[in-house]
Amino acid sequence: MTKLLALLGLVIVLPVGAAAQNAGWKDSWEETLAAARQEGKVVVSGPPVPELRQALPVAFKARYGIAVEYIAARGATEAAARMRAERQAGIHYFDVVFGGIQGMALVFHREKMLQPLKPALQLPEVLDGRKWKKGKLWFADPEEQYILRLANSVSTMFHINTTQVKPEEIRSVKDLLNPKWKGRIALQDPTISGSGSNQAAHLYLQHGDDFIKQLYVEQKPVISRETRQITDGLARGTYAITLGAEDGKVETLRKEGVPVSILENLTDLYGEISGSFGQVAIVDSAPHPNAAKVFVNWIASKEGSEVFNRAVGTVPTRNDIDESHLPPEIIPKPGIQYFDTYDWEFTVTQKEKVRQRMKELLSAR
């Protein structure tokens, strides 16, 4: 459990002489860049975020003159399914993939569909630990070789409709078990991979089986797989409390005067952090290997990371990027304990066990 809690937001300054460690990088980089331009393009699988699909290819081509073929997938698992089928037919089409930790860890990494990314990194500003909030590159995988984490944001768990709930009525997560909220809570489905299972596993590990049974079964909540349904129901007042509404949409509605709000400052629940879609890796047997190297160096640089995180609305793991445009509540604060839903052990072992337990509980509802 302690491995899942991190004191985040601290900038660790290490005496790293990146240029000295990577002597002769410029000649090697120019060779890689020339070969990448000969290849002509890089094929990237990423999330279906319109802002990202538009910004990424334009910025990368403006920088290096190399085209980006961006192919959207709803998640790394979906992208992996396509790549798996193509590989069986002897086709290798993709070079680089973005995604959440679930697909990256349980599909790409587990099935050995990735090649080491770390050896591809050449730019001194990328290798310099002083440019990163952890004091070094943040690799998600235990080998610290394959999956680079570009984003780390605080994610909201509960929202309320303020015509139905006064914030002072819920100061502890156990206040959700009050009989007055029976049938008035909406939760994301915890039996499928995704944020619903992340949330349930967090609650389970911090508060135990009995609490989960009371919240997900005895309180008779609405269980939904549709984020939009949960968000719309919160706005209309159909649900008094939700777990899994869309943060950005709730904030927009709040600014428009809709009576919705984040449920903050629960005394017995750690805030969550996640990497969203901000994990990047190089696909094994990439057909444009040099263009893939240039791309991952760029995406890990200040410029590339800023383009990515601005488009997705996430907090960068680099410490030299302006964050003033971001909502303050999503930026991890120094000295605060957070529950990292993108922790490797949590993803590959603990979360799956809880998901199976949730299936058992909900099948008896």
C-alpha positions in Angstrom: 0.0 0.0 0.0 2.8 2.4 0.9 4.2 2.0 -2.6 1.1 3.6 -4.0 1.4 6.7 -2.0 3.8 9.4 -3.2 5.0 12.7 -2.0 4.7 14.4 -5.3 5.3 17.9 -6.6 8.8 18.1 -5.2 11.5 19.2 -7.6 14.6 17.1 -6.9 17.7 18.7 -8.2 20.4 16.3 -9.1 23.9 17.3 -10.3 23.4 15.7 -13.7 25.7 16.9 -16.5 23.5 15.6 -19.3 25.7 16.9 -22.1 28.8 15.4 -20.5 27.1 12.0 -20.0 26.0 12.1 -23.7 29.2 13.4 -25.3 29.1 13.5 -29.0 25.3 13.5 -29.0 25.1 16.2 -31.8 26.7 14.1 -34.5 24.6 11.1 -33.6 21.5 13.2 -33.5 22.2 14.7 -36.9 22.6 11.3 -38.4 19.3 10.1 -36.8 17.5 13.2 -38.0 18.8 12.8 -41.6 17.7 9.2 -41.7 14.3 10.1 -40.2 13.8 12.7 -43.0 14.6 10.0 -45.5 11.9 7.8 -44.0 9.5 10.7 -44.4 7.0 10.1 -41.6 6.2 8.6 -38.3 3.0 6.7 -37.6 1.5 7.4 -34.2 -1.4 5.8 -32.4 -3.0 8.1 -29.8 -6.2 9.0 -28.1 -9.2 10.5 -30.0 -8.7 14.0 -28.6 -9.4 16.5 -31.4 -7.0 19.1 -30.0 -4.1 16.5 -29.9 -4.9 15.2 -33.4 -4.6 18.7 -34.8 -1.7 20.1 -32.7 0.8 17.2 -32.7 1.3 16.7 -36.4 1.5 20.4 -37.1 4.0 21.1 -34.4 6.3 18.2 -35.1 6.4 18.8 -38.9 7.1 22.5 -38.3 10.0 21.5 -36.1 11.6 18.7 -38.1 9.9 18.6 -41.5 8.7 15.1 -40.8 5.0 14.2 -41.3 3.0 12.5 -38.5 0.3 10.0 -39.5 -1.9 10.2 -36.4 -4.3 7.3 -36.0 -6.8 7.7 -33.1 -7.8 4.8 -30.8 -10.0 4.8 -27.8 -7.3 3.4 -25.7 -4.0 1.5 -25.9 -5.9 -1.8 -25.6 -7.8 -1.0 -28.8 -4.6 0.0 -30.6 -2.9 -3.2 -29.5 -5.7 -5.3 -30.8 -5.2 -3.9 -34.3 -1.4 -4.2 -34.1 -1.7 -7.8 -32.9 -3.9 -8.7 -35.9 -1.5 -6.9 -38.3 1.5 -8.7 -36.8 -0.2 -12.1 -37.4 -0.4 -11.0 -41.1 3.2 -9.9 -41.1 2.4 -6.2 -41.1 4.2 -3.6 -39.0 2.6 -0.3 -39.5 2.9 1.7 -36.2 5.9 3.4 -34.8 4.9 5.1 -31.6 1.9 4.6 -29.2 0.3 6.8 -26.5 -2.1 5.4 -24.0 -3.2 4.8 -20.4 -1.3 2.5 -18.1 -3.8 -0.3 -18.3 -3.3 -1.1 -22.0 0.4 -0.2 -21.9 1.2 -2.6 -19.0 -1.2 -5.5 -19.5 -1.1 -5.7 -23.3 1.9 -3.9 -24.9 4.5 -4.6 -22.2 3.2 -8.0 -21.2 3.0 -9.2 -24.8 6.5 -7.8 -25.6 5.2 -5.5 -28.3 7.5 -2.6 -27.3 11.2 -1.9 -27.8 13.3 0.0 -25.3 12.6 3.7 -25.5 15.4 4.9 -23.2 18.3 4.1 -25.5 16.6 6.2 -28.2 16.8 9.4 -26.1 19.6 11.7 -27.2 18.8 15.3 -26.6 20.6 16.7 -23.5 17.4 18.6 -22.3 15.6 15.3 -22.3 18.3 13.4 -20.4 18.9 16.2 -17.9 17.3 15.1 -14.6 17.0 18.7 -13.5 14.3 19.2 -16.1 12.0 16.6 -14.5 9.9 16.8 -11.4 11.1 13.4 -10.2 14.7 14.4 -10.7 14.9 11.9 -13.6 12.9 10.6 -16.5 9.6 9.1 -15.2 9.4 5.6 -16.6 6.2 3.7 -15.7 7.6 0.2 -16.2 9.8 -1.5 -13.5 12.7 -1.8 -16.0 12.6 2.0 -16.5 13.2 1.4 -20.2 9.9 1.1 -22.2 7.1 3.4 -21.1 7.7 7.1 -20.5 5.2 9.1 -18.4 4.6 12.6 -19.7 1.7 13.6 -17.5 0.8 13.5 -13.8 -2.5 15.2 -12.8 -4.7 15.2 -9.8 -8.0 13.6 -10.8 -11.4 14.3 -9.1 -13.3 11.5 -7.6 -16.7 12.7 -6.4 -18.9 15.5 -7.6 -22.2 16.8 -6.1 -25.3 18.6 -7.3 -25.4 21.5 -4.8 -29.2 21.7 -4.9 -29.2 18.2 -3.5 -26.2 18.1 -1.3 -24.5 20.7 1.0 -20.7 20.3 1.0 -20.6 20.2 4.7 -22.9 17.1 4.7 -20.0 15.0 3.4 -16.7 15.5 5.1 -15.8 11.8 5.3 -16.1 9.2 2.5 -18.1 7.2 5.0 -20.7 9.9 5.0 -21.7 8.5 1.6 -23.2 5.6 3.5 -25.9 7.7 5.1 -29.3 6.2 4.2 -30.4 9.6 2.8 -28.2 9.0 -0.2 -29.6 5.6 -1.0 -30.4 5.4 -4.7 -29.1 8.9 -5.3 -25.5 8.1 -6.1 -24.1 7.2 -9.6 -20.9 5.3 -10.0 -18.9 4.2 -12.9 -18.9 0.5 -13.6 -16.1 -1.1 -11.6 -16.2 -4.4 -13.4 -14.6 -3.3 -16.6 -11.1 -1.9 -17.2 -10.9 1.9 -16.9 -11.5 4.7 -14.4 -14.4 2.9 -12.8 -12.2 -0.1 -11.7 -9.4 2.3 -10.7 -11.8 4.2 -8.4 -13.3 1.1 -6.9 -9.8 -0.4 -6.3 -8.6 2.8 -4.6 -11.6 2.8 -2.3 -11.2 -0.9 -1.6 -7.6 -0.7 -0.7 -8.0 2.3 1.5 -11.4 1.4 3.2 -11.9 -2.4 2.8 -14.4 -4.9 1.6 -17.2 -4.0 4.0 -17.2 -0.3 2.9 -17.2 -1.3 -0.8 -20.2 -3.6 -0.2 -22.1 -0.9 1.5 -21.4 1.7 -1.1 -21.8 -0.3 -4.3 -24.6 -2.7 -3.1 -26.5 -1.6 -0.1 -26.7 2.1 -1.1 -28.3 0.9 -4.4 -26.4 3.3 -6.6 -26.8 3.7 -10.4 -23.9 1.8 -12.1 -23.1 3.2 -15.5 -20.4 2.7 -18.2 -21.3 6.1 -19.7 -19.4 9.1 -18.4 -21.8 11.4 -20.3 -24.9 9.8 -18.6 -23.3 10.3 -15.2 -22.4 13.9 -16.0 -25.8 14.8 -17.4 -27.6 13.2 -14.5 -25.5 15.2 -12.1 -26.3 18.4 -13.9 -30.0 17.7 -14.0 -30.1 16.7 -10.3 -31.1 13.1 -11.1 -28.0 12.1 -9.1 -27.0 13.9 -5.9 -23.5 12.5 -5.9 -21.4 11.0 -8.7 -18.2 9.1 -9.0 -16.9 9.3 -12.6 -18.4 12.4 -14.0 -16.2 14.2 -16.6 -14.1 16.8 -14.8 -13.7 19.2 -17.6 -17.5 19.2 -18.5 -18.4 19.6 -14.8 -16.1 22.6 -14.6 -17.7 24.1 -17.7 -21.2 23.6 -16.4 -20.2 25.1 -13.1 -18.9 28.3 -14.8 -22.2 28.5 -16.7 -24.1 28.5 -13.4 -25.2 24.9 -13.3 -25.3 23.8 -9.6 -22.5 21.3 -9.7 -19.3 21.1 -7.7 -16.3 19.0 -6.8 -16.6 17.3 -3.5 -13.3 18.3 -1.9 -11.4 17.8 1.4 -12.7 14.4 2.4 -10.7 13.8 5.6 -10.2 10.0 5.0 -9.6 9.8 1.3 -6.4 10.4 -0.5 -6.6 12.5 -3.7 -5.9 10.5 -6.9 -3.2 11.2 -9.5 -3.0 9.7 -12.9 -1.1 9.9 -16.2 -4.2 10.0 -18.4 -3.2 9.2 -22.0 0.3 10.5 -21.3 2.3 7.3 -21.5 4.4 7.0 -24.7 6.4 4.0 -26.1 8.1 2.8 -29.3 6.5 -0.2 -30.9 8.7 -3.2 -31.6 9.9 -3.5 -35.2 8.8 0.1 -36.0 8.8 0.6 -39.7 10.2 4.1 -39.4 12.8 3.6 -36.6 14.7 6.8 -37.0 11.6 9.0 -37.3 10.3 7.2 -34.1 13.5 8.2 -32.3 13.2 11.8 -33.3 9.5 11.8 -32.3 10.1 10.4 -28.8 13.0 12.9 -28.2 10.7 15.7 -29.3 7.7 14.6 -27.2 9.9 14.3 -24.1 11.4 17.8 -24.8 10.0 21.0 -23.4 8.3 21.9 -26.7 6.8 18.5 -27.4 5.7 17.9 -23.8 4.0 21.3 -23.8 2.2 20.6 -27.0 0.9 17.2 -25.7 -0.1 18.3 -22.3 -1.8 21.5 -23.4 -3.9 19.6 -26.0 -4.9 16.9 -23.5 -5.3 19.3 -20.5 -2.9 17.5 -18.2 0.0 18.5 -16.0 3.4 17.8 -17.4 6.1 15.7 -15.6 8.7 18.2 -16.7 9.3 21.2 -14.4 10.1 23.8 -17.1 6.7 24.1 -18.6 4.2 26.9 -17.9 1.2 25.5 -16.0 -0.7 28.8 -15.4 -3.4 27.9 -17.8 -4.3 24.8 -15.9 -7.0 24.6 -13.1 -5.0 24.8 -9.8 -6.9 21.8 -8.4 -5.3 19.3 -10.9 -1.7 20.3 -10.2 -0.1 18.0 -7.5 0.9 20.0 -4.5 4.2 19.6 -2.6 4.0 17.6 0.6 0.6 16.1 -0.1 0.0 12.3 -0.2 -1.7 11.1 -3.3 -2.9 7.7 -4.4 -1.3 6.9 -7.8 -3.7 5.0 -9.9 -1.0 4.6 -12.5 1.4 2.8 -10.1 2.7 -0.4 -11.8 2.0 -2.9 -9.0 -1.5 -1.4 -8.5 -2.2 -1.8 -12.3 -0.8 -5.3 -12.9 -1.9 -7.1 -9.7 -4.0 -5.3 -7.1 -6.6 -3.7 -9.4 -7.4 -6.9 -11.2 -8.1 -8.7 -7.9 -10.4 -5.9 -6.8 -12.2 -5.9 -10.2 -13.0 -9.6 -9.8 -14.3 -9.0 -6.3 -16.5 -6.2 -7.7 -18.0 -8.6 -10.2 -18.9 -11.0 -7.4 -20.5 -8.3 -5.3 -22.5 -6.7 -8.2 -23.7 -10.1 -9.5 -25.6 -10.5 -6.2 -27.4 -7.1 -6.4 
